[in-house]
Amino acid sequence: MAVSRIDEAGLNVAQYGNRNLVINGAMQVAQRGTSVSGSTGFYALDRWRGYSASSFPITQETFTLGQTDVPNEPKNYLRIGTGAAVKAVSQRIEGVRTGAGQTLTLSFYAKASAAFDLVMGYTQFFGSGGSAGVSATFETLSITTAWQKFEVTFTLPSISGKTIGAGDFLQVTFADGGTYIPAATTFDITQVQLEVGDTATGFEHRFYGDELARCQRYYCEISDGLQMVNFVVDNNFGIRRGSVLFPQKMRAAPTATGSINDGTLFLTTYADGVQLSQSGGTSNSTPSISNLTFSAEL
C-alpha cells in the first residue's frame, strides 16, 4: 500500500513536494552548535548567515511542549540575540536563476522582544566575474511580541542579458535597506518558506535526515577522534596518508580545518571527499584527528 505524507494545508507532499527553496527553514540543523556568535558574514544554524558590524549571538531555541502559537507544534526556532546595533540574518539560495523573472511568495512565523518594523530585501548575485549584483527591498513588516505568520509576494527581475560567474546566488535578507533589528531586541523566526507562485502554501515539513543532507552540501563535520588505523604508512616513522568521503557531495571543493595529535596534518579537498596526510610524526602510534570541518558556503 502506498503511503502519502500530508502537510498542514492538506497537500500530498509526494505529489507536490520540494516547494520550499529555503534549506533548514524549520531551524532543525545546527552542525556548528546551538549558539554561535559572530559579526559580518558568519554562519550559525545551517544555511543561516548573520550580519553585523559587531558580534551578536544566533541560537537554536526549542518550543515548549503544547505551545499553540505556531501550528503543528514545531520543535525549533532561530533567535537573533541582543548586543549589536546592526543585526540581520539571511539565506543564500544557490543559483541566481532561482526565481528570476518570476513571482515568489515568502512565508514565515516571527516575533520579537519589542515591536519594530522589519524591512525585507533580496539580492541577485551573479558570481565572481559575472554582472553587477541587483539588490532591492520589497516589504516592510510590523513585528510584535506575539508569534504571527507573515506572507509576502514579490517579483524578481529577469536576468536576461546578464553574465553569470562562479558562486552565483539569490539572497533573501531579514532586516535590510539600512533598517536593522534594534540592538536591545531579540528576533525569533521559524518555518521559513520561499516558493514560486503568488500563494503561500502550508509549510513543507522535511525529515531531519533530509534536511541534514541538504545542509551538508555546504558544510559538514567529521566526528572527533578519527583514527588513522587504515591509512597507508609511508615509512617506518609513522607518516600516514588516506582519504575520507564526505556524507554528501559538496557544492565545490571546500575549505578545511582540522588538527592531529602527532605531527602536522595536511588536507587536500575535493567536492566528494578529502585526502589527509601526516608528516613529522614522532612514533608509530596511531594518530588521532579532530575538529575536521569543511565549508563550501556561498
TIPA-238691 format. One record per residue: x, y, z of N, C-alpha, C in turn; residue number from 1. Coordinates in steps of 0.2 Angstrom, whole numbers. Layout:
N
SEDO  n.c1  n.c2  n.c3 ca.c1 ca.c2 ca.c3  c.c1  c.c2  c.c3 seq
SEDO     X     Y     Z     X     Y     Z     X     Y     Z NUM
...
This chain:
298
SEDO  n.c1  n.c2  n.c3 ca.c1 ca.c2 ca.c3  c.c1  c.c2  c.c3 seq
SEDO     4    -6     0     0     0     0     4     6     0   1
SEDO     3    11    -4     7    17    -5     5    21     1   2
SEDO    10    25     4    10    29    10    11    36     7   3
SEDO     6    41     9     7    48     7     8    52    13   4
SEDO    12    57    13    14    62    18    10    68    17   5
SEDO     6    71    21     2    76    20     4    82    24   6
SEDO     5    88    21     7    94    25     1    97    28   7
SEDO     2   103    32    -3   107    36    -8   109    31   8
SEDO    -7   110    25   -13   113    21   -16   107    17   9
SEDO   -15   101    19   -18    95    16   -15    93     9  10
SEDO    -9    96     7    -6    94     1    -3    87     1  11
SEDO    -3    83    -4     1    77    -4     8    79    -6  12
SEDO    12    78    -1    19    80    -2    23    76    -7  13
SEDO    21    69    -8    24    65   -13    22    68   -20  14
SEDO    16    71   -21    15    74   -27    17    81   -28  15
SEDO    17    85   -22    18    92   -23    24    94   -18  16
SEDO    29    90   -17    35    91   -13    40    96   -16  17
SEDO    45    97   -12    51   101   -14    48   108   -17  18
SEDO    43   111   -13    41   118   -15    46   123   -12  19
SEDO    49   121    -6    52   126    -2    59   127    -5  20
SEDO    61   133    -7    68   134    -9    73   136    -4  21
SEDO    70   137     2    74   138     8    76   131    11  22
SEDO    83   131    13    85   125    17    85   126    24  23
SEDO    83   121    28    83   122    35    78   128    38  24
SEDO    73   128    34    68   133    36    64   132    43  25
SEDO    65   126    45    62   124    52    67   124    57  26
SEDO    73   126    56    79   128    60    81   121    64  27
SEDO    80   116    61    82   109    64    89   108    65  28
SEDO    93   110    60   100   108    59   105   113    62  29
SEDO   109   111    66   114   116    69   121   112    70  30
SEDO   124   111    64   130   107    65   136   111    68  31
SEDO   136   118    68   141   122    71   140   123    78  32
SEDO   134   121    81   132   122    88   125   126    88  33
SEDO   122   125    94   116   128    95   116   136    97  34
SEDO   123   138    98   124   145    99   130   147    96  35
SEDO   130   152    91   136   154    88   135   162    88  36
SEDO   141   165    89   142   172    89   146   174    84  37
SEDO   145   180    81   150   182    75   148   189    73  38
SEDO   151   192    68   149   198    65   148   197    58  39
SEDO   151   201    53   150   201    46   150   194    43  40
SEDO   145   192    40   145   186    36   147   179    40  41
SEDO   144   178    46   146   172    49   139   167    49  42
SEDO   141   161    48   135   156    48   134   153    55  43
SEDO   128   152    57   126   150    63   122   143    62  44
SEDO   115   143    63   112   137    61   113   136    54  45
SEDO   113   130    52   115   128    45   111   132    40  46
SEDO   114   135    35   112   139    29   110   146    31  47
SEDO   110   148    38   108   155    40   114   159    42  48
SEDO   114   165    38   120   169    39   119   175    42  49
SEDO   122   177    48   121   183    51   126   188    49  50
SEDO   123   195    50   127   200    48   127   206    53  51
SEDO   132   209    55   133   214    60   139   217    59  52
SEDO   140   224    62   146   227    62   150   225    68  53
SEDO   147   222    73   150   219    79   146   213    81  54
SEDO   149   209    86   147   202    87   140   202    91  55
SEDO   136   197    89   130   196    92   129   188    91  56
SEDO   124   185    95   123   178    95   117   176    91  57
SEDO   117   170    88   112   167    85   111   160    88  58
SEDO   105   159    90   104   152    94    98   148    91  59
SEDO    99   142    92    93   137    91    89   136    97  60
SEDO    83   139    97    79   138   103    74   132   102  61
SEDO    71   130   107    66   125   107    59   127   110  62
SEDO    54   126   106    47   127   109    46   123   115  63
SEDO    42   125   119    39   121   125    34   117   122  64
SEDO    33   111   125    28   106   123    21   109   124  65
SEDO    17   108   119    10   111   120     9   118   118  66
SEDO    14   121   115    13   128   113     8   128   107  67
SEDO     4   133   106    -1   134   101     0   140    97  68
SEDO     5   144    98     6   150    94     8   148    87  69
SEDO    12   143    85    14   141    79    11   134    77  70
SEDO     7   133    72     4   127    71     8   121    71  71
SEDO     5   115    72     8   109    72    14   108    76  72
SEDO    14   112    82    19   111    87    26   109    84  73
SEDO    29   114    81    36   113    78    41   113    84  74
SEDO    47   110    83    52   110    88    56   116    89  75
SEDO    59   119    84    64   124    84    62   130    81  76
SEDO    66   135    83    66   142    80    73   145    81  77
SEDO    74   150    77    80   153    77    79   160    81  78
SEDO    84   162    85    84   168    89    90   172    87  79
SEDO    89   178    85    94   183    85    94   187    92  80
SEDO   100   186    95   101   189   102   102   197   102  81
SEDO   103   199   108   105   206   108   112   207   108  82
SEDO   114   214   108   121   215   109   125   219   103  83
SEDO   121   220    97   124   223    92   119   228    89  84
SEDO   121   234    87   117   239    85   114   238    78  85
SEDO   118   234    74   116   232    67   115   225    66  86
SEDO   110   222    65   109   215    65   104   213    60  87
SEDO   106   207    56   102   205    51   103   197    50  88
SEDO    99   194    47   100   187    45    97   185    38  89
SEDO   101   181    34    99   180    28   100   173    26  90
SEDO    97   171    20    99   164    17   101   165    10  91
SEDO   107   162     8   109   162     1   107   156    -3  92
SEDO   103   156    -8   100   151   -12   104   150   -18  93
SEDO   107   144   -19   112   143   -24   108   144   -31  94
SEDO   112   148   -35   109   149   -42   105   155   -43  95
SEDO   108   160   -46   105   167   -47    99   166   -52  96
SEDO    98   160   -56    92   159   -60    86   158   -56  97
SEDO    87   156   -49    82   154   -45    76   160   -45  98
SEDO    71   158   -47    65   163   -47    66   169   -51  99
SEDO    71   170   -55    72   176   -59    66   177   -64 100
SEDO    64   183   -64    58   185   -68    52   182   -66 101
SEDO    51   179   -60    45   176   -58    42   179   -52 102
SEDO    36   177   -50    33   179   -44    35   174   -39 103
SEDO    37   176   -33    39   172   -27    34   174   -21 104
SEDO    33   169   -17    30   170   -11    34   168    -5 105
SEDO    35   172     0    39   171     6    34   171    12 106
SEDO    35   165    16    30   165    22    35   163    28 107
SEDO    33   165    34    37   163    40    33   165    46 108
SEDO    35   163    52    32   165    58    38   169    62 109
SEDO    36   174    65    41   178    68    38   182    74 110
SEDO    42   184    79    40   188    85    47   191    87 111
SEDO    46   196    92    52   199    94    51   201   102 112
SEDO    56   203   105    55   205   112    52   212   113 113
SEDO    53   216   107    49   223   107    47   224   100 114
SEDO    42   227    99    39   229    92    44   233    88 115
SEDO    45   231    82    49   235    77    47   233    70 116
SEDO    49   238    65    47   236    58    53   233    55 117
SEDO    52   227    52    57   223    49    56   224    41 118
SEDO    62   226    38    62   228    31    65   222    28 119
SEDO    62   219    23    64   213    19    68   215    13 120
SEDO    73   211    11    76   213     4    79   207     1 121
SEDO    81   208    -5    84   202    -9    90   205   -13 122
SEDO    94   200   -15   100   202   -19   101   196   -24 123
SEDO   101   198   -30   103   193   -36   111   194   -37 124
SEDO   115   189   -35   122   190   -35   124   185   -41 125
SEDO   128   188   -46   129   185   -52   136   181   -52 126
SEDO   139   181   -46   145   177   -46   151   181   -48 127
SEDO   157   177   -46   164   180   -47   165   181   -55 128
SEDO   166   187   -57   167   188   -64   160   189   -68 129
SEDO   154   189   -64   148   190   -68   146   197   -67 130
SEDO   140   199   -69   137   205   -69   136   208   -62 131
SEDO   136   215   -62   135   218   -55   128   215   -52 132
SEDO   128   214   -46   123   212   -42   117   217   -42 133
SEDO   111   214   -41   105   218   -41   101   217   -34 134
SEDO   100   222   -30    98   222   -24    92   227   -23 135
SEDO    87   225   -19    81   229   -18    77   227   -12 136
SEDO    74   232    -9    69   230    -3    62   229    -6 137
SEDO    58   224    -3    52   223    -6    46   223    -1 138
SEDO    47   224     5    42   224    10    44   226    17 139
SEDO    40   230    20    41   231    27    35   228    32 140
SEDO    37   225    37    33   221    41    33   223    48 141
SEDO    27   223    51    27   226    58    27   219    63 142
SEDO    33   219    66    34   213    70    32   215    77 143
SEDO    28   210    81    26   212    88    29   207    92 144
SEDO    27   207    99    29   202   104    26   195   104 145
SEDO    21   195    99    17   188    98    19   185    92 146
SEDO    19   178    92    20   175    85    15   177    80 147
SEDO    17   178    74    12   180    69    15   176    62 148
SEDO    10   174    58    13   172    51    13   178    46 149
SEDO    18   178    43    19   183    38    19   180    31 150
SEDO    16   183    26    16   181    19    17   187    15 151
SEDO    22   187    11    24   192     6    25   190    -1 152
SEDO    23   193    -6    23   191   -13    27   196   -16 153
SEDO    32   194   -20    36   199   -24    39   196   -31 154
SEDO    41   200   -35    43   198   -42    50   200   -43 155
SEDO    54   195   -44    61   196   -46    63   199   -53 156
SEDO    68   203   -54    69   205   -61    72   199   -65 157
SEDO    71   200   -71    74   195   -76    81   196   -76 158
SEDO    85   190   -78    92   190   -78    94   190   -86 159
SEDO    89   192   -90    91   192   -97    97   197   -98 160
SEDO   102   195  -102   107   199  -104   113   200   -99 161
SEDO   112   196   -93   117   196   -88   122   191   -89 162
SEDO   128   192   -86   133   187   -87   134   184   -80 163
SEDO   134   177   -80   134   173   -73   141   170   -72 164
SEDO   144   171   -67   151   169   -65   150   163   -60 165
SEDO   155   161   -56   155   156   -51   152   159   -45 166
SEDO   149   154   -41   146   156   -35   140   160   -35 167
SEDO   136   160   -40   130   165   -40   125   162   -36 168
SEDO   121   167   -33   115   165   -29   110   170   -28 169
SEDO   104   168   -26    99   173   -24    99   173   -16 170
SEDO    99   179   -13    99   180    -6    93   184    -4 171
SEDO    89   181     1    84   184     4    86   186    11 172
SEDO    85   193    13    88   196    19    82   198    24 173
SEDO    82   196    30    78   198    35    81   204    39 174
SEDO    79   210    38    82   217    40    87   219    35 175
SEDO    85   224    31    88   226    25    87   233    24 176
SEDO    90   236    19    89   243    17    91   248    22 177
SEDO    96   247    26    98   251    31    94   252    38 178
SEDO    89   247    38    84   247    44    85   240    47 179
SEDO    88   239    53    90   233    55    87   232    62 180
SEDO    88   225    64    84   223    71    88   227    76 181
SEDO    84   231    81    87   235    86    92   231    90 182
SEDO    96   235    93   102   232    97    99   228   103 183
SEDO    94   231   107    92   228   113    86   223   112 184
SEDO    85   221   105    79   217   104    81   210   101 185
SEDO    78   205   104    78   199   101    73   198    96 186
SEDO    75   193    91    70   192    85    70   185    84 187
SEDO    64   182    84    63   175    83    60   173    77 188
SEDO    62   168    73    59   166    67    59   158    66 189
SEDO    54   156    62    54   149    61    49   148    55 190
SEDO    49   141    52    45   139    47    45   144    41 191
SEDO    52   145    39    53   150    33    52   146    27 192
SEDO    48   149    22    47   145    16    47   150    10 193
SEDO    50   149     5    50   153    -1    49   149    -7 194
SEDO    43   150   -11    41   146   -16    39   150   -22 195
SEDO    39   147   -28    37   150   -34    29   151   -34 196
SEDO    27   156   -36    19   157   -36    17   163   -32 197
SEDO    11   165   -32     8   170   -29     4   168   -23 198
SEDO     5   162   -20     1   160   -15     5   156   -10 199
SEDO     5   157    -4     9   154     2     5   147     3 200
SEDO     8   142     2     5   135     4     8   133    11 201
SEDO     5   128    14     7   126    20    14   124    21 202
SEDO    17   125    26    25   124    27    26   117    25 203
SEDO    31   116    21    34   109    19    38   106    24 204
SEDO    36   102    28    40    98    34    44    93    30 205
SEDO    51    93    32    55    88    30    58    84    36 206
SEDO    59    78    35    63    74    40    70    77    41 207
SEDO    72    76    47    79    79    49    84    76    45 208
SEDO    84    70    43    89    67    39    89    70    32 209
SEDO    83    72    29    83    75    23    86    82    23 210
SEDO    84    86    28    87    92    29    94    93    30 211
SEDO    97    88    34   104    87    36   108    86    29 212
SEDO   105    82    25   109    80    19   109    86    14 213
SEDO   104    90    14   104    96    10   109   101    13 214
SEDO   110   102    20   114   106    23   121   104    22 215
SEDO   123    98    21   129    95    21   132    96    14 216
SEDO   128    98     9   131   101     3   136   107     4 217
SEDO   134   111     9   138   117    10   142   117    16 218
SEDO   141   113    21   145   112    27   144   105    30 219
SEDO   150   103    32   149    96    36   155    96    41 220
SEDO   154    91    45   160    90    50   161    82    51 221
SEDO   167    80    52   168    73    53   170    72    61 222
SEDO   167    67    64   167    67    71   174    67    74 223
SEDO   175    70    80   182    70    83   184    63    84 224
SEDO   191    62    84   194    55    86   194    51    80 225
SEDO   194    53    74   196    49    68   202    46    69 226
SEDO   203    39    69   209    36    69   212    34    62 227
SEDO   218    35    62   222    34    55   224    26    55 228
SEDO   219    22    57   221    15    58   222    12    51 229
SEDO   217    13    46   218    10    39   221    14    34 230
SEDO   225    19    37   229    24    32   235    20    30 231
SEDO   238    22    24   244    19    22   250    22    25 232
SEDO   254    18    28   260    20    31   266    21    26 233
SEDO   268    27    25   273    29    20   280    26    22 234
SEDO   282    27    28   288    24    31   288    22    38 235
SEDO   293    20    41   293    17    47   293    23    53 236
SEDO   292    29    51   292    34    56   285    37    57 237
SEDO   280    33    55   273    34    57   270    39    52 238
SEDO   272    41    46   269    45    42   263    41    38 239
SEDO   257    44    38   252    41    35   248    45    30 240
SEDO   245    42    26   241    45    21   234    41    20 241
SEDO   229    45    19   222    41    17   217    46    15 242
SEDO   211    44    14   206    48    11   199    46    15 243
SEDO   195    51    15   188    50    18   183    53    13 244
SEDO   177    50    12   172    53     8   167    57    12 245
SEDO   165    63    10   160    67    13   153    63    13 246
SEDO   149    65    18   142    62    18   138    63    12 247
SEDO   139    69     9   136    71     3   141    75    -1 248
SEDO   140    74    -8   145    78   -12   144    86   -11 249
SEDO   149    89   -10   148    96    -8   147   101   -14 250
SEDO   145   107   -13   144   111   -19   150   113   -23 251
SEDO   156   113   -19   163   114   -23   168   111   -18 252
SEDO   174   111   -20   179   109   -15   180   113   -10 253
SEDO   179   111    -3   178   115     2   184   118     5 254
SEDO   184   123     9   190   125    13   189   120    19 255
SEDO   195   118    22   195   113    28   199   115    33 256
SEDO   197   113    39   201   114    45   202   108    49 257
SEDO   207   107    53   207   101    57   214   100    61 258
SEDO   214    96    66   221    95    69   222    88    71 259
SEDO   229    87    72   231    80    73   235    80    79 260
SEDO   235    74    83   239    74    90   246    72    89 261
SEDO   249    71    83   256    69    82   258    71    75 262
SEDO   263    76    75   265    79    68   260    84    66 263
SEDO   261    85    59   257    90    56   252    87    51 264
SEDO   246    90    51   240    87    46   240    91    40 265
SEDO   239    88    34   238    91    28   232    89    25 266
SEDO   228    93    22   221    92    20   221    94    13 267
SEDO   219    90     8   218    92     1   210    90    -1 268
SEDO   206    95    -2   199    93    -3   197    93   -10 269
SEDO   192    89   -11   188    89   -17   181    89   -16 270
SEDO   176    90   -21   169    91   -19   166    84   -16 271
SEDO   169    79   -17   166    72   -14   170    70    -8 272
SEDO   176    72    -7   180    70    -1   186    73     0 273
SEDO   190    71     5   197    74     7   202    69     7 274
SEDO   208    71     5   214    67     6   218    70    12 275
SEDO   220    66    17   223    68    23   230    65    23 276
SEDO   235    68    25   242    66    26   245    69    32 277
SEDO   249    65    35   253    67    41   260    67    40 278
SEDO   264    72    42   271    72    42   274    74    49 279
SEDO   280    73    50   283    74    56   281    71    62 280
SEDO   278    65    61   276    60    67   282    58    71 281
SEDO   280    57    77   286    56    82   286    48    84 282
SEDO   281    44    82   281    37    84   277    34    79 283
SEDO   276    27    80   272    23    75   265    22    78 284
SEDO   264    26    84   257    25    87   252    28    82 285
SEDO   246    26    83   240    28    78   238    35    80 286
SEDO   239    40    75   237    47    77   230    47    77 287
SEDO   228    53    80   220    54    81   219    61    78 288
SEDO   214    62    74   212    68    70   206    71    73 289
SEDO   206    77    74   200    80    77   198    87    74 290
SEDO   192    89    76   190    96    73   190    97    66 291
SEDO   188    92    62   188    92    55   182    95    53 292
SEDO   182   101    49   176   105    47   178   106    39 293
SEDO   172   106    35   173   108    28   167   112    26 294
SEDO   169   118    23   164   123    21   165   125    14 295
SEDO   159   124    11   158   126     4   152   131     3 296
SEDO   152   136     8   146   140     8   147   145     3 297
SEDO   141   148     1   141   153    -5   144   160    -2 298
